[in-house]
Amino acid sequence: MKQFRYLPIPIKIIETIRHEMYDDFGHQVESSIASENSYGPCRSCLKQFKPGEKRLLFSYAPVKSNNPYNEVGPVFIHDSCMSYDTKDDFPPEVKEGRLHIPLVFRFYNIERRMIGSIQVKDNNEAEKIIYGLFERKEIEFIHIRNAEAQCFIAQVERNV
């Protein structure tokens, strides 16, 4: 068993979004077609969008807390896909997909408050950085985010 789990948006949330076409904030889900420059990735399967694929845009608050760090931001999912199931491995298309995704890691404590962030200069170093961060006992979980848009991609947790 590997030390960490890489978690997309939970499938229950994804299924609700696809079925109801409204997010938790009352916003109607928007639909669009991915272009050549649309990389995402999908926050369900964690694969980059291919040109011509249908994608859904909605608001999501990934921290799940009752404090100011429970920020809401836009995220995309495929209109139909399977959830990322290789949870012990860093998502390959986030690291090295069709298009480069600049990454930043935000890390949070047990109270679900952000305690820091680090810019990832080389995506091939992502796992090494995560190992180093989790050596710090006060870090409860890490968010993988797009460094340009600052939007949530996935959550990293320790395997227990």
Helices and strands as residue ranges (DSSP letters): E 4-7, H 11-20, E 30-33, E 54-60, E 73-78, H 92-96, E 103-108, E 114-120, G 123-125, H 126-133, E 141-146, E 152-158
